[in-house]
Amino acid sequence: MTLHRRDFLKTGSLTLASIALAVRAGAAPAQAKAGPHLDEGDAQAQALGYKNDATKADKKKFVNWQAGQNCAGCMQFDGKASDAWAPCKIFPGKQVNAKGWCGAFVKKA
């Protein structure tokens, strides 16, 4: 049995379309899947003064810290107000504590 060019193109196109759909289907749950909790010892977390408890932020080093600020009230917090932990745009792939704080805090509008 010989494979004609038309059959090859048809099969190849279907294969590529199937792969594209499989990748897209696999990407949606991965995006929705929560990442690990951000460790205060993480290099980026330390550079930005991240603390799981906003009241423990280094107020001398981060003079922009203000009482009442926390991750849940920050524009970078990518979760609901009721979420205890949620993704943060500053720390891709990691979740921050809603009661936490870092030097990249920007109050939600």
Contact map, one row per residue, 1 for C-alpha under 8 A:
1110000000000000000000000000000000000000000000000000000000000000000000000000000000000000000000000000000000000
1111000000000000000000000000000000000000000000000000000000000000000000000000000000000000000000000000000000000
1111101100000000000000000000000000000000000000000000000000000000000000000000000000000000000000000000000000000
0111111100000000000000000000000000000000000000000000000000000000000000000000000000000000000000000000000000000
0011111110000000000000000000000000000000000000000000000000000000000000000000000000000000000000000000000000000
0001111111000000000000000000000000000000000000000000000000000000000000000000000000000000000000000000000000000
0011111111100000000000000000000000000000000000000000000000000000000000000000000000000000000000000000000000000
0011111111110000000000000000000000000000000000000000000000000000000000000000000000000000000000000000000000000
0000111111111000000000000000000000000000000000000000000000000000000000000000000000000000000000000000000000000
0000011111111100000000000000000000000000000000000000000000000000000000000000000000000000000000000000000000000
0000001111111110000000000000000000000000000000000000000000000000000000000000000000000000000000000000000000000
0000000111111111000000000000000000000000000000000000000000000000000000000000000000000000000000000000000000000
0000000011111111100000000000000000000000000000000000000000000000000000000000000000000000000000000000000000000
0000000001111111110000000000000000000000000000000000000000000000000000000000000000000000000000000000000000000
0000000000111111111000000000000000000000000000000000000000000000000000000000000000000000000000000000000000000
0000000000011111111100000000000000000000000000000000000000000000000000000000000000000000000000000000000000000
0000000000001111111110000000000000000000000000000000000000000000000000000000000000000000000000000000000000000
0000000000000111111111000000000000000000000000000000000000000000000000000000000000000000000000000000000000000
0000000000000011111111100000000000000000000000000000000000000000000000000000000000000000000000000000000000000
0000000000000001111111110000000000000000000000000000000000000000000000000000000000000000000000000000000000000
0000000000000000111111111000000000000000000000000000000000000000000000000000000000000000000000000000000000000
0000000000000000011111111100000000000000000000000000000000000000000000000000000000000000000000000000000000000
0000000000000000001111111110000000000000000000000000000000000000000000000000000000000000000000000000000000000
0000000000000000000111111111000000000000000000000000000000000000000000000000000000000000000000000000000000000
0000000000000000000011111111100000000000000000000000000000000000000000000000000000000000000000000000000000000
0000000000000000000001111111110000000000000000000000000000000000000000000000000000000000000000000000000000000
0000000000000000000000111111111000000000000000000000000000000000000000000000000000000000000000000000000000000
0000000000000000000000011111111100000000000000000000000000000000000000000000000000000000000000000000000000000
0000000000000000000000001111111110000000000000000000000000000000000000000000000000000000000000000000000000000
0000000000000000000000000111111110000000000000000000000000000000000000000000000000000000000000000000000000000
0000000000000000000000000011111111000000000000000000000000000000000000000000000000000000000000000000000000000
0000000000000000000000000001111111000000000000000000000000000000000000000000000000000000000000000000000000000
0000000000000000000000000000111111100000000000000000000000000000000000000000000000000000000000000000000000000
0000000000000000000000000000001111110000000000000000000000000000000000000000000000000110000011100000000000000
0000000000000000000000000000000011111000000000000000000000000000000000000000000000000010000011100000000000000
0000000000000000000000000000000001111100000000000000000000000000000000000000000000000000000011100000000000000
0000000000000000000000000000000000111110000000000000000000000000000000000000000000001000000001111000000000000
0000000000000000000000000000000000011111010010000000000000000000000000000000000000000000001001110000000000000
0000000000000000000000000000000000001111110010000000000000000000000000000000000000000000000000000000000000000
0000000000000000000000000000000000000111110011000111000000000000000000000000000000000000000000000000000000000
0000000000000000000000000000000000000011111011000000000000000000000000000000000000000000000000000000000000000
0000000000000000000000000000000000000111111111000000000000000000000000000000000000000000000000000000000000000
0000000000000000000000000000000000000000111111100000000000000000000000000000000000000000000000000000000000000
0000000000000000000000000000000000000000011111110000000000000000000000000000000000000000001000000000000000000
0000000000000000000000000000000000000111111111111110000000000000000000000000000000000000000000000000010000000
0000000000000000000000000000000000000001111111111100000000000000000000000000000000000000000000000000000000000
0000000000000000000000000000000000000000001111111100000000000000000000000000000000000000000000000000000000000
0000000000000000000000000000000000000000000111111100000000000000000000000000000000000000000000000000011100000
0000000000000000000000000000000000000000000011111110000011000100000000000000000000000000000000000000111000000
0000000000000000000000000000000000000001000011111111000010000000000000000000000000000000000000000001111000000
0000000000000000000000000000000000000001000010001111110110000000000000000000000000000000000000000001110000000
0000000000000000000000000000000000000001000000000111110000000000000000000000000000000000000000011111100000000
0000000000000000000000000000000000000000000000000011111110000000000000000000000000000000000000001011100000000
0000000000000000000000000000000000000000000000000011111110000000000011000000000000000000000000000011110000000
0000000000000000000000000000000000000000000000000000111110000000001000000000000000000000000000000000000000000
0000000000000000000000000000000000000000000000000010111111000000000000000000000000000000000000000000000000000
0000000000000000000000000000000000000000000000001110111111100100100000000000000000000000000000000000110000000
0000000000000000000000000000000000000000000000001000000111111100000000000000000000000000000000000000000000000
0000000000000000000000000000000000000000000000000000000011111111100000000000000000000000000000000000000000000
0000000000000000000000000000000000000000000000000000000001111110000000000000000000000000000000000000000000000
0000000000000000000000000000000000000000000000000000000001111110000000000000000000000000000000000000000000000
0000000000000000000000000000000000000000000000001000000011111111100000000000000000000000000000000000001000000
0000000000000000000000000000000000000000000000000000000000111111100000000000000000000000000000000000000000000
0000000000000000000000000000000000000000000000000000000000100111110000000000000000000000000000000000001000000
0000000000000000000000000000000000000000000000000000000010100111111010000000000000000000000000000000001000000
0000000000000000000000000000000000000000000000000000000000000001111110000000000000000000000000000000000000000
0000000000000000000000000000000000000000000000000000001000000000111110000000000000000000000000000000000000000
0000000000000000000000000000000000000000000000000000000000000000011111000000000000000000000000000000000000000
0000000000000000000000000000000000000000000000000000010000000000111111101100000000000000000000000000100010100
0000000000000000000000000000000000000000000000000000010000000000000111111100000000000000000000000111100010000
0000000000000000000000000000000000000000000000000000000000000000000011111101100000000000000000011111110010000
0000000000000000000000000000000000000000000000000000000000000000000001111100101110000000000000001111000000000
0000000000000000000000000000000000000000000000000000000000000000000011111110100010000000000000000000000000110
0000000000000000000000000000000000000000000000000000000000000000000011111111100000000000000000000000000011110
0000000000000000000000000000000000000000000000000000000000000000000000001111110000000000000000000000000011111
0000000000000000000000000000000000000000000000000000000000000000000000100111110000000001110000000000000011000
0000000000000000000000000000000000000000000000000000000000000000000000111111111000000111100000010100000000000
0000000000000000000000000000000000000000000000000000000000000000000000000011111100000111100000000000000000000
0000000000000000000000000000000000000000000000000000000000000000000000010000111110101110000000000000000000000
0000000000000000000000000000000000000000000000000000000000000000000000010000011111100100000000000000000000000
0000000000000000000000000000000000000000000000000000000000000000000000011000001111100000000000000000000000000
0000000000000000000000000000000000000000000000000000000000000000000000000000000111110000000000000000000000000
0000000000000000000000000000000000000000000000000000000000000000000000000000001111111100000000000100000000000
0000000000000000000000000000000000000000000000000000000000000000000000000000000001111100000000001110000000000
0000000000000000000000000000000000001000000000000000000000000000000000000000001000111110000000111100000000000
0000000000000000000000000000000001000000000000000000000000000000000000000000111100111111000000111100000000000
0000000000000000000000000000000001100000000000000000000000000000000000000000111000001111101111110000000000000
0000000000000000000000000000000000000000000000000000000000000000000000000001110000000111111101110000000000000
0000000000000000000000000000000000000000000000000000000000000000000000000001110000000011111100000000000000000
0000000000000000000000000000000000000000000000000000000000000000000000000001000000000001111100000000000100000
0000000000000000000000000000000000000100000100000000000000000000000000000000000000000011111111100000000000000
0000000000000000000000000000000000000000000000000000000000000000000000000000000000000011111111000000000000000
0000000000000000000000000000000001110000000000000000000000000000000000000000000000000010001111100000000000000
0000000000000000000000000000000001111100000000000000000000000000000000000000000000000011001111110000000000000
0000000000000000000000000000000001111100000000000000000000000000000000000000000000001111001011111000000000000
0000000000000000000000000000000000001100000000000001000000000000000000100000100000001111000001111101000000000
0000000000000000000000000000000000001000000000000001100000000000000000110000000000011100000000111111000000000
0000000000000000000000000000000000000000000000000001000000000000000001110000100000111100000000011111000000000
0000000000000000000000000000000000000000000000000001110000000000000001110000000000010000000000001111100000000
0000000000000000000000000000000000000000000000000111110000000000000001110000000000000000000000011111110000000
0000000000000000000000000000000000000000000000001111110010000000000011100000000000000000000000000011111010000
0000000000000000000000000000000000000000000010011110010010000000000000100000000000000000000000000001111110000
0000000000000000000000000000000000000000000000011100000000000101100000000000000000000000000000000000111110000
0000000000000000000000000000000000000000000000010000000000000000000000000000000000000000010000000000011111000
0000000000000000000000000000000000000000000000000000000000000000000011100111000000000000000000000000111111100
0000000000000000000000000000000000000000000000000000000000000000000000000111000000000000000000000000000111110
0000000000000000000000000000000000000000000000000000000000000000000010001110000000000000000000000000000011111
0000000000000000000000000000000000000000000000000000000000000000000000001110000000000000000000000000000001111
0000000000000000000000000000000000000000000000000000000000000000000000000010000000000000000000000000000000111
